[in-house]
Amino acid sequence: MDDLTIGRTSTSQEPLSPERLAALVSARLCHDLISPLGAIGNGLELLQMSGEFRGIANSPEFQLMAESVQASRARIRWFRMAFGHGSADQRVGLGELSAILGDFEKCGRLRVRIEAEGDLARSEARLILLSLMCLETALPWGGSVLVCRGASGWRLVAEASRTKPDPALWSWLDPQGSVARPDPSPSEVHFAMLASFAASEGRQLGWELDAAGGEISF
């Protein structure tokens, strides 16, 4: 071994869990994508302020680009908290969570209201966002969701005029090994991630789904 070789002694006794690996990969992707999106947003603002392009902000092309950047940045903020890595003692303020939920409302068909006080653990915020993604899948035509914290934990109660139930997909939220579960598609991976993160934190999931809405608790 020469003087230029760099080595590192591993202090880990076991390989990283799939949940932690997925969270680290998600955090890396979100981190790398947010910067270029921010640069695009700044470029659009400079175009808007430039005297050489008067009225450009009112053009449908400019508005389409601006809305797309805003929606993409909001979605990445959501993914960063829902799928990303957070330390066990990390806390999230309700103001930050409410801002993420507000951006979610602008980009989707669900109206979300949160009733809680004080801050919450990052792990709880992650479970809330993943639960909302599950409810969003079941309510593709829109609806409303109340997020509330009680003495026994969190409840997300959804109401809608119609739902799209998929018992096989929702079986991911049942206790491990209760039934055979189909592999989720990429657009449904939040079901498996919610179940996995809840299990790793020792939280028991409960859920109900009918023609008029649904509920997820933990």
trRosetta pair geometry for C-beta under 8 A, 3 or more apart (Angstrom, degrees):
i j d omega theta_ij theta_ji phi_ij phi_ji
1 5 4.7 -100 -166 52 91 152
1 7 7.5 -21 -152 -34 146 129
2 5 5.6 116 58 -13 63 100
12 15 7.4 81 136 -96 131 25
12 16 7.5 -42 -160 -55 154 72
16 20 4.7 -117 -177 87 102 120
16 21 5.0 125 111 -58 121 88
16 24 7.5 -22 173 3 158 140
17 20 4.7 90 57 10 84 101
17 21 6.9 -150 92 -5 42 87
17 200 7.0 133 128 -114 160 133
18 21 5.6 -56 -144 39 32 112
18 22 6.1 34 158 -21 67 106
18 196 7.2 -78 93 -162 106 146
19 22 5.9 -57 -150 36 27 110
19 23 6.4 26 153 -18 63 108
19 193 7.8 127 -127 -144 84 71
19 196 5.1 -175 -88 145 109 116
19 197 6.0 146 -150 -84 129 64
19 200 5.2 -99 37 -41 171 156
20 23 5.6 -53 -146 37 33 113
20 24 6.3 32 155 -19 66 105
20 85 6.9 53 -154 -110 67 113
21 24 5.8 -56 -147 37 30 109
21 25 6.3 29 156 -17 65 107
22 25 5.9 -55 -146 38 30 110
22 26 6.2 30 155 -19 64 109
22 83 6.7 -91 144 -172 95 95
22 193 7.0 -144 130 -114 151 107
23 26 5.7 -55 -146 38 29 112
23 27 6.3 32 155 -21 64 106
23 83 6.4 -170 -114 158 57 57
23 84 5.7 76 -167 175 78 24
23 85 3.9 108 139 -72 112 73
23 86 7.7 -102 -174 4 134 61
24 27 5.7 -51 -146 35 31 112
24 28 6.5 33 154 -20 63 105
24 85 5.2 28 -76 -39 58 136
25 28 5.7 -55 -151 35 31 112
25 29 6.4 29 154 -17 66 106
26 29 5.8 -55 -147 37 31 109
26 30 6.2 27 158 -15 66 108
26 79 6.4 -138 -171 159 111 95
26 80 7.3 170 143 -116 97 39
26 83 3.6 -136 -154 122 166 110
26 84 4.9 -132 105 -81 106 57
26 85 7.6 148 63 -22 94 71
27 30 6.0 -57 -145 40 28 108
27 31 6.1 31 156 -22 64 110
27 80 6.7 78 -116 -147 59 76
27 83 7.9 -154 -46 107 60 78
27 84 4.0 97 -79 -145 82 98
27 85 4.8 -54 -33 20 143 90
28 31 5.7 -57 -146 36 27 113
28 32 6.3 18 160 -13 64 110
29 32 6.1 -63 -147 40 27 105
29 33 6.1 15 160 -12 65 115
29 79 8.0 -56 93 129 111 133
30 33 6.0 -65 -141 42 27 105
30 34 6.1 32 164 -32 66 108
30 76 5.1 147 -142 -174 89 93
30 79 5.7 -174 -86 97 121 103
30 80 4.0 158 165 -87 163 92
30 83 7.9 152 -36 70 128 104
30 84 6.0 -62 25 -74 144 124
31 34 6.4 -51 -143 21 22 109
31 35 7.8 22 161 -19 54 101
31 80 7.8 108 -52 -119 62 116
32 35 7.0 -57 -166 23 30 108
33 36 6.6 -63 -159 41 42 99
33 37 6.2 36 153 -16 74 114
33 76 5.8 -150 96 -118 118 142
34 37 5.8 -64 -150 43 33 112
34 38 6.1 38 153 -25 68 106
34 73 6.9 84 -137 -132 80 80
34 76 5.4 177 -82 129 88 147
34 77 7.9 88 -108 -65 124 68
34 80 7.7 12 -54 -62 133 139
35 38 5.7 -54 -149 33 30 112
35 39 6.6 31 153 -20 64 103
36 39 5.3 -50 -147 34 39 115
36 40 6.5 42 153 -21 67 100
37 40 5.6 -49 -150 33 35 112
37 41 6.5 37 150 -18 64 104
37 69 6.0 156 -169 -153 88 84
37 72 5.5 -146 -130 109 138 119
37 73 5.2 173 137 -77 135 87
37 76 6.9 171 23 4 160 152
38 41 5.6 -54 -150 37 34 113
38 42 6.4 35 152 -19 66 104
38 73 7.3 96 -72 -108 66 126
39 42 5.7 -52 -147 37 33 111
39 43 6.4 37 152 -22 64 104
40 43 5.6 -53 -150 34 32 115
40 44 6.6 33 152 -19 64 102
40 65 7.9 -127 165 173 112 105
40 69 5.4 -155 106 -112 114 129
41 44 5.8 -53 -151 33 33 111
41 45 6.6 33 151 -18 65 104
41 66 7.8 87 -127 -134 74 67
41 69 4.9 163 -78 155 86 142
41 70 7.7 103 -108 -67 119 61
41 73 7.0 10 -50 -46 142 144
42 45 5.6 -53 -151 35 36 113
42 46 6.5 36 152 -19 66 104
43 46 5.7 -53 -149 35 33 111
43 47 6.5 36 152 -19 65 103
44 47 5.6 -50 -149 34 34 114
44 48 6.4 38 151 -22 64 105
44 62 7.0 139 -153 -161 104 88
44 65 6.1 -175 -101 116 132 116
44 66 5.5 161 166 -89 154 86
44 69 6.7 -158 -2 12 148 158
45 48 5.5 -53 -150 34 33 115
45 49 6.5 21 156 -10 66 108
46 49 6.0 -60 -145 43 32 103
46 50 6.2 46 153 -40 65 103
47 50 5.6 -46 -147 16 30 119
47 53 5.5 -25 -175 63 81 152
47 56 5.8 -84 150 99 103 149
47 57 8.0 151 109 -67 89 76
47 62 7.3 -152 111 -126 132 120
48 53 7.8 -71 -92 89 21 114
48 56 6.6 -133 -100 78 51 101
48 57 4.5 58 -128 -72 100 115
48 62 7.5 127 -81 -177 90 138
50 53 5.1 48 84 26 111 95
50 56 8.0 12 61 22 99 137
51 54 6.6 6 -164 -61 49 92
53 56 4.0 2 151 -28 108 137
55 58 5.3 -50 -171 35 72 112
55 59 7.1 87 135 -40 79 89
56 59 5.6 -39 -161 6 47 118
56 62 5.2 120 153 -61 78 151
57 62 5.6 -123 -124 122 29 148
57 63 7.6 81 175 -65 53 77
57 66 7.9 39 -145 -36 77 151
58 62 7.4 44 43 56 20 128
58 63 7.6 6 -160 -44 22 113
59 62 4.6 87 63 8 92 102
59 63 6.9 -165 89 -5 47 87
60 63 5.7 -58 -144 42 34 111
60 64 6.1 40 156 -25 67 105
61 64 5.8 -53 -150 32 28 113
61 65 6.7 25 154 -15 62 105
62 65 5.9 -57 -152 37 33 109
62 66 6.2 29 154 -18 67 109
63 66 5.7 -54 -142 39 32 110
63 67 6.1 30 159 -17 66 108
64 67 6.0 -57 -145 39 26 107
64 68 6.2 26 156 -20 62 110
65 68 5.7 -58 -147 37 29 112
65 69 6.4 28 157 -18 65 106
66 69 5.9 -55 -149 35 30 109
66 70 6.4 29 154 -18 64 108
67 70 5.7 -54 -146 38 32 112
67 71 6.2 30 157 -18 66 108
68 71 5.9 -54 -144 39 29 109
68 72 6.2 28 156 -19 64 109
69 72 5.8 -57 -145 38 29 110
69 73 6.2 27 158 -17 65 107
70 73 6.0 -57 -146 37 27 108
70 74 6.3 27 155 -18 63 109
70 103 8.0 -146 164 -145 86 104
70 106 7.8 -56 134 118 118 140
71 74 5.7 -57 -148 37 30 112
71 75 6.3 29 155 -20 65 107
71 106 7.6 -138 -97 110 79 101
71 107 4.8 127 -136 -111 95 119
72 75 5.8 -55 -146 36 30 110
72 76 6.4 29 156 -18 64 106
73 76 5.8 -54 -147 36 31 110
73 77 6.5 36 153 -21 64 103
74 77 5.7 -52 -152 33 32 112
74 78 6.5 34 149 -19 64 105
74 100 7.7 146 -163 -145 79 58
74 103 3.5 -160 -142 166 122 128
74 104 7.0 -172 160 -62 116 46
74 106 7.0 -125 -114 63 175 113
74 107 5.7 177 90 -26 139 139
75 78 5.4 -53 -153 35 35 115
75 79 6.3 32 152 -16 68 105
75 107 6.7 -137 -61 143 93 171
76 79 5.6 -51 -141 40 35 109
76 80 6.0 44 155 -30 65 103
77 80 5.7 -50 -146 28 28 116
77 81 6.9 13 159 -6 60 105
77 100 5.7 -147 126 -115 113 96
77 103 6.7 54 62 67 132 158
78 81 6.5 -71 -159 42 28 97
78 82 5.8 13 157 -10 69 120
78 100 5.8 138 -89 -171 71 108
78 103 7.3 -145 -49 91 105 116
78 104 6.1 103 -91 -81 136 103
78 129 6.2 174 -166 -160 82 131
79 82 5.6 -62 -129 47 30 105
79 83 5.3 -18 -175 23 72 115
79 84 7.2 93 133 -32 62 94
80 83 7.4 -56 -109 54 10 78
80 84 4.6 6 -174 -21 51 142
81 84 6.2 -29 -79 36 16 109
81 86 7.7 31 -142 -50 62 132
81 92 7.5 72 -142 -106 129 149
81 100 6.5 -36 25 -120 149 165
81 122 7.5 -130 -151 -161 88 87
81 125 5.8 -60 174 128 122 115
81 126 6.1 -148 156 -90 71 69
81 129 5.8 113 103 -10 103 161
82 126 5.8 132 -134 -147 34 68
82 129 3.9 -117 -90 111 99 128
82 130 5.3 140 -160 -61 100 74
82 133 6.8 78 -154 -25 152 134
82 190 7.2 -27 165 -122 130 111
82 193 7.8 75 153 118 90 143
83 126 7.9 152 -46 -148 19 107
83 193 6.6 -42 -109 -163 84 158
84 126 8.0 -136 55 -107 64 117
86 90 4.6 -116 178 56 100 145
86 122 3.6 -128 154 131 154 145
86 123 6.6 -157 80 -59 122 62
86 126 6.8 -159 19 -44 133 129
87 90 4.5 113 58 -31 81 105
87 122 7.3 79 56 37 52 145
88 123 7.4 5 -135 -34 52 127
90 121 7.2 91 80 -164 58 64
90 122 4.0 9 95 -15 105 136
91 119 4.8 52 172 137 115 137
91 120 7.0 150 -156 79 76 26
91 121 6.3 -62 -108 -106 60 38
91 122 6.6 -119 -92 -37 10 79
92 96 5.6 -115 -172 75 86 126
92 97 5.6 87 140 -51 120 103
92 119 6.1 167 80 -169 39 97
92 120 5.7 -26 62 68 90 78
92 121 7.4 29 15 126 90 14
92 122 5.3 114 -31 -93 106 61
92 124 7.9 -146 38 67 116 88
92 125 4.5 7 42 -38 158 152
93 96 4.8 96 63 5 85 99
93 97 7.1 -157 96 -1 46 87
93 119 4.9 -57 -101 -106 48 103
94 97 5.5 -57 -145 44 38 110
94 98 5.8 42 155 -24 71 107
94 114 7.0 -171 -157 114 104 137
94 116 6.3 -170 -107 86 130 100
94 117 7.5 -66 -36 -142 155 22
94 118 7.2 104 -28 86 118 25
94 119 6.4 -135 -24 -103 74 48
94 120 7.3 83 -72 -3 75 99
95 98 5.7 -53 -142 36 27 111
95 99 6.5 32 155 -22 62 104
96 99 5.8 -52 -152 31 31 113
96 100 6.8 29 152 -16 63 103
97 100 5.8 -54 -154 35 35 111
97 101 6.4 32 150 -16 67 107
97 114 7.0 66 117 -54 115 176
97 120 7.3 19 -37 40 152 119
97 125 5.5 -130 -99 -127 119 115
97 128 7.4 28 -157 83 129 149
98 101 5.5 -55 -146 40 34 111
98 102 6.2 41 152 -26 66 103
98 114 6.3 -128 -93 39 86 133
99 102 5.5 -49 -147 31 31 115
99 103 6.7 30 154 -15 62 101
100 103 5.9 -54 -153 36 32 109
100 104 6.4 38 147 -24 64 106
100 129 7.3 -41 132 -97 137 123
101 104 5.2 -50 -149 33 36 119
101 105 6.6 42 151 -24 65 98
101 112 4.7 -112 -173 91 116 136
101 114 6.5 157 7 -25 172 121
101 132 7.9 -147 -116 -107 93 168
101 147 7.9 -120 -108 14 151 145
102 105 5.7 -48 -154 27 34 112
102 106 6.9 33 150 -19 62 102
103 106 5.7 -53 -154 31 37 113
103 107 6.6 17 155 -5 68 111
104 107 6.2 -72 -150 46 29 99
104 108 5.8 -16 168 17 69 122
104 110 7.3 -26 138 70 104 104
104 112 6.6 18 87 10 122 140
104 132 7.2 19 173 141 159 146
105 108 6.6 -82 -129 54 22 85
105 110 6.9 -103 -109 88 66 63
105 111 6.0 51 -130 -118 115 50
105 112 6.0 -134 -69 23 103 91
108 136 6.4 -51 -166 -134 148 126
109 136 8.0 127 54 -144 83 88
109 139 7.5 -149 95 126 108 94
109 140 7.5 62 51 174 142 34
109 141 6.9 -119 137 151 154 21
109 142 3.4 -99 158 -89 112 88
109 143 7.5 58 125 11 93 53
110 132 7.2 171 103 -171 159 98
110 135 7.1 92 -115 112 152 106
110 136 5.7 -95 -24 -100 139 86
110 139 6.4 90 -87 93 104 129
110 142 6.4 -171 -73 -145 45 57
110 143 6.0 -10 -118 64 77 67
110 144 7.0 141 -166 -106 69 25
110 145 5.7 13 -180 -3 119 112
110 158 7.8 -50 -138 -131 118 112
111 142 7.9 45 -10 -174 82 95
111 143 7.5 -123 30 116 79 35
111 144 4.5 -25 68 -110 100 81
111 145 7.2 171 85 23 50 67
112 132 6.7 2 -102 -129 139 133
112 144 7.5 173 -78 -161 31 59
112 145 4.9 -13 -110 66 74 101
112 147 6.5 21 -173 -10 98 112
113 144 7.2 10 2 -177 102 103
113 145 7.3 176 28 90 64 54
113 146 5.4 -21 70 -112 97 66
113 147 7.0 -175 91 25 44 75
114 146 7.9 148 -95 -167 29 51
114 147 4.3 -22 -108 71 77 109
114 148 7.4 168 -160 -75 51 46
115 146 6.7 1 3 -174 111 97
115 147 7.1 168 24 86 64 55
115 148 4.4 -4 65 -106 103 90
115 149 7.5 -152 98 20 67 69
116 120 7.2 7 144 -52 149 124
116 147 7.3 -48 -19 120 116 89
116 148 6.5 166 -58 -146 84 43
116 149 4.2 63 -111 11 112 117
117 149 8.0 -125 27 59 58 126
120 124 4.5 -96 163 77 116 133
120 125 5.8 136 94 -50 115 86
120 149 7.6 -155 -92 -82 127 150
121 124 4.5 97 61 1 85 101
121 125 7.2 -151 96 -3 47 83
122 125 5.6 -52 -150 37 37 113
122 126 6.4 42 150 -24 66 103
123 126 5.6 -49 -150 32 33 115
123 127 6.7 32 153 -17 64 103
123 197 7.3 -174 -158 172 89 110
123 201 5.6 142 173 -103 140 149
124 127 5.8 -54 -150 36 35 109
124 128 6.4 39 151 -22 66 104
124 154 6.6 140 -164 -32 105 141
125 128 5.5 -52 -149 33 34 115
125 129 6.5 29 156 -16 66 105
126 129 6.1 -58 -150 38 30 106
126 130 6.3 25 156 -13 65 109
126 197 6.2 -111 122 171 123 158
127 130 5.8 -56 -143 42 32 109
127 131 6.1 36 155 -23 65 107
127 154 7.2 139 102 56 118 146
127 194 6.6 97 -140 -143 69 83
127 197 6.3 -158 -83 108 83 123
127 198 6.2 91 -119 -80 122 88
127 201 7.8 -96 -56 42 130 151
127 203 7.1 -25 -105 81 160 159
127 218 5.7 -90 163 64 144 155
128 131 5.7 -57 -149 36 27 112
128 132 6.5 28 153 -20 63 105
128 147 6.1 57 -153 -147 118 137
128 154 6.4 -93 -85 170 95 159
128 156 7.0 144 -143 -66 72 126
129 132 5.6 -50 -148 33 33 113
129 133 6.7 37 151 -21 63 101
130 133 5.6 -50 -152 32 36 114
130 134 6.8 39 149 -20 64 100
130 190 5.0 -176 -152 -170 80 99
130 193 5.8 -132 -132 99 136 102
130 194 4.0 172 137 -84 128 95
130 197 6.9 142 3 40 164 139
131 134 5.6 -51 -154 32 36 113
131 135 6.5 32 150 -14 67 104
131 156 5.0 148 133 15 131 154
131 194 6.2 117 -69 -131 59 139
131 216 4.3 -167 -154 95 116 148
131 218 7.5 -142 -69 -3 138 120
132 135 5.6 -53 -146 40 36 110
132 136 6.1 44 150 -26 66 103
132 145 6.4 142 -122 110 89 169
132 147 7.7 -34 -72 -74 110 125
132 156 6.7 -135 -74 -152 68 153
133 136 5.4 -47 -145 32 33 117
133 137 6.7 40 152 -22 62 99
133 190 4.0 -65 104 160 136 173
133 194 7.9 -167 61 -51 105 122
134 137 5.8 -51 -157 29 33 113
134 138 6.8 22 150 -10 64 107
134 170 7.6 101 -173 -111 118 81
134 173 7.4 65 -146 -57 160 134
134 190 5.9 -144 -58 112 74 112
134 191 5.7 103 -106 -89 106 75
134 194 6.2 -36 -41 -12 130 160
134 216 6.4 90 77 -62 132 151
135 138 5.6 -60 -149 42 38 107
135 139 5.9 3 160 9 73 115
135 143 8.0 -108 161 73 105 126
135 145 5.8 95 122 -96 157 136
135 156 6.4 -123 -38 134 146 127
135 158 4.7 169 -158 -55 129 151
135 214 6.0 -167 -121 74 90 119
135 216 6.7 -120 -54 -4 105 121
136 139 6.3 -73 -133 57 26 88
136 140 7.6 70 163 -87 59 51
137 140 7.2 -3 -166 -62 29 87
137 164 7.5 -104 146 76 61 113
137 166 7.8 -62 138 26 113 128
137 169 7.6 -112 133 133 142 147
137 187 7.8 140 -109 140 112 90
137 188 6.5 84 -125 -114 153 81
137 190 7.6 -178 -28 58 130 120
137 191 7.7 -57 33 -51 161 106
138 158 7.5 119 83 89 117 158
138 163 5.2 -1 161 -165 90 106
138 164 5.8 -164 -155 60 44 72
138 165 6.6 30 -143 -92 103 45
138 166 7.4 -137 -100 17 82 89
138 170 7.7 43 -78 -74 126 119
138 209 6.0 -106 -152 -136 152 130
138 214 5.6 16 109 -1 155 152
139 142 6.4 -69 153 99 101 6
139 143 4.3 -77 -166 15 144 126
139 158 6.0 -133 -40 170 145 139
139 160 4.7 -172 -132 -61 114 157
139 163 5.8 -47 -87 -117 67 78
139 164 7.4 -174 -74 18 20 87
139 213 7.6 12 -83 -125 124 58
139 214 7.6 -140 -45 20 105 112
140 164 5.6 16 8 -1 108 139
141 160 6.8 120 75 -176 92 125
141 161 7.0 -76 106 60 128 97
141 162 5.8 25 46 66 144 100
141 164 8.0 127 -5 -30 93 104
142 160 6.7 157 100 -131 48 107
143 158 5.6 64 119 -180 135 96
143 159 5.7 -172 -174 91 108 45
143 160 3.0 -62 -90 -83 131 95
143 161 7.3 -158 -93 7 91 62
143 163 7.9 7 -47 -85 151 83
143 213 6.6 160 -172 -108 148 88
144 158 7.0 165 87 -149 43 59
144 159 5.3 -7 58 56 90 93
144 160 7.5 171 20 -71 57 64
145 156 5.8 -1 -174 -176 112 93
145 157 6.9 154 -155 78 59 41
145 158 4.6 -21 -98 -95 83 81
145 159 7.9 180 -79 19 40 63
146 155 7.9 7 102 108 90 91
146 156 7.3 168 82 -152 48 45
146 157 4.8 -10 56 58 99 96
146 158 7.9 -167 21 -74 64 36
147 154 7.0 -8 -169 -169 83 107
147 155 7.7 171 -149 88 41 50
147 156 5.2 -7 -102 -105 73 81
148 154 7.3 159 86 -152 41 61
148 155 5.5 -13 63 61 88 93
148 157 7.5 -3 15 7 108 107
149 153 7.4 -92 -146 155 69 27
149 154 5.4 -32 -102 -98 70 72
149 155 8.0 172 -90 20 25 71
150 153 6.7 1 62 55 81 37
150 154 7.7 157 22 -95 72 23
150 155 6.5 23 2 -3 114 111
153 203 7.5 131 -134 -150 142 111
153 217 6.3 103 95 176 118 89
153 218 5.5 -129 164 105 139 41
154 217 6.6 177 93 -148 55 59
154 218 5.7 -2 56 58 95 76
155 215 6.4 -14 -170 -167 94 107
155 216 7.6 159 -155 85 48 46
155 217 4.7 -13 -104 -102 73 96
156 215 6.6 160 84 -153 57 55
156 216 4.8 -1 53 56 108 89
156 217 7.3 -168 22 -74 66 49
157 213 7.2 36 173 151 68 134
157 215 5.0 -5 -108 -106 64 98
158 213 4.6 -175 103 -164 70 94
158 214 4.9 6 54 55 114 73
158 215 6.8 -164 20 -73 75 47
159 212 6.6 -17 -146 155 70 83
159 213 4.3 -40 -105 -84 38 143
160 163 5.7 115 72 -68 129 80
160 212 6.7 171 63 -176 59 40
160 213 5.3 142 18 -87 75 72
161 212 7.7 -22 -135 -131 17 65
162 211 6.7 -36 -134 -176 56 78
163 209 6.5 -163 147 -175 156 95
163 210 7.2 114 32 99 144 32
163 211 5.9 -164 30 -146 100 30
163 212 7.2 -56 -14 12 113 8
163 213 6.6 176 -57 -79 129 17
163 214 6.6 112 -124 -31 153 107
165 170 7.5 -47 -162 -10 75 138
165 209 5.3 143 -113 131 100 123
165 210 7.6 -3 -71 -125 133 17
165 211 7.8 -64 -26 -79 120 53
166 169 4.0 25 115 23 118 117
166 170 6.2 139 85 -15 68 90
167 170 5.7 -63 -140 46 32 106
167 171 6.3 51 156 -43 65 96
168 171 5.7 -40 -157 8 30 119
168 181 7.2 142 179 -142 74 53
168 182 5.3 39 154 4 120 116
169 172 6.6 -31 172 -1 47 109
169 182 7.0 -47 -81 57 60 109
169 184 6.6 85 -139 -106 92 93
169 188 6.0 -84 -147 -168 126 140
169 191 5.8 -147 170 -63 86 172
170 173 5.8 -40 -178 24 65 111
170 174 7.8 79 131 -29 68 92
170 191 7.1 -119 -103 -137 36 132
170 207 6.3 -144 -174 112 113 147
170 209 6.2 -117 -102 4 167 146
171 174 5.1 -32 -163 9 60 121
171 178 7.0 -143 -169 79 98 108
171 179 5.0 -68 -165 65 141 123
171 181 5.4 -158 99 -103 109 89
172 181 5.6 97 -81 -149 70 139
172 184 6.9 -3 -59 -51 152 120
172 191 4.2 97 63 149 148 106
172 192 5.4 -92 -157 -80 143 55
172 194 7.5 96 120 63 114 96
172 195 4.8 -125 156 -27 86 144
173 191 6.7 -91 -43 -162 89 87
173 194 6.6 -16 -96 102 95 119
173 195 5.6 -140 -98 -80 45 100
173 205 4.8 -106 -172 121 92 143
173 207 5.0 45 112 -3 147 141
173 216 7.3 -94 -151 -127 156 105
174 178 4.4 -85 135 44 125 145
174 179 6.6 46 69 18 152 98
174 205 8.0 -103 -78 82 17 109
175 178 5.0 98 67 -44 81 116
175 204 8.0 -13 -86 -141 89 94
176 199 6.9 64 -48 -110 120 143
184 188 3.8 -135 -168 100 106 102
184 189 5.2 159 103 -87 128 43
184 191 5.4 165 -87 51 147 111
184 192 5.2 -143 11 -20 133 113
185 188 4.8 74 49 18 74 105
185 189 7.6 -99 96 -44 38 74
186 189 5.8 -17 -151 -28 36 115
188 191 5.6 -11 166 7 85 115
188 192 7.9 79 124 -6 77 93
189 192 5.7 -55 -163 41 56 108
189 193 5.9 53 142 -20 80 108
190 193 5.4 -56 -138 44 37 112
190 194 5.9 44 160 -27 69 102
191 194 6.0 -52 -148 31 25 110
191 195 6.7 21 154 -13 60 107
192 195 5.8 -57 -150 39 32 110
192 196 6.1 29 154 -19 67 111
193 196 5.6 -56 -141 40 31 110
193 197 6.0 25 162 -14 68 108
194 197 6.2 -57 -140 41 24 104
194 198 6.1 24 160 -18 62 112
194 205 7.1 86 142 -98 103 149
195 198 6.0 -60 -145 39 25 110
195 199 6.3 24 158 -19 63 110
195 205 6.7 -82 -108 3 65 152
196 199 5.9 -57 -148 36 28 110
196 200 6.4 24 156 -18 64 108
197 200 5.7 -55 -145 37 32 110
197 201 6.4 15 159 -6 65 111
198 201 6.1 -70 -150 46 28 100
198 203 4.5 -93 -161 75 81 100
198 204 7.4 113 161 -100 117 7
198 205 5.1 39 151 -48 169 106
198 218 5.8 -110 -127 -133 122 139
199 202 7.6 40 -176 -70 31 27
199 203 7.7 -94 -62 52 21 64
203 218 4.7 48 158 -179 125 107
204 218 6.9 177 80 -137 40 69
205 216 6.9 -28 -164 -164 98 90
205 217 7.3 141 -161 77 49 52
205 218 5.2 -23 -101 -89 61 99
206 215 7.7 -13 114 116 91 97
206 216 7.2 151 83 -159 56 42
206 217 4.3 -10 59 58 105 101
206 218 7.2 -178 20 -71 73 50
207 214 6.9 4 -174 178 89 107
207 215 6.5 175 -148 91 49 59
207 216 4.9 -4 -103 -104 91 69
207 217 7.4 -171 -72 20 47 68
208 214 5.9 -177 95 -151 60 65
208 215 4.8 18 46 45 96 96
209 213 7.8 -126 -138 120 53 36
209 214 4.0 -2 -105 -108 71 116
209 215 7.9 -155 -67 26 53 54
210 213 6.8 10 59 54 80 52
210 214 7.0 164 20 -81 55 67
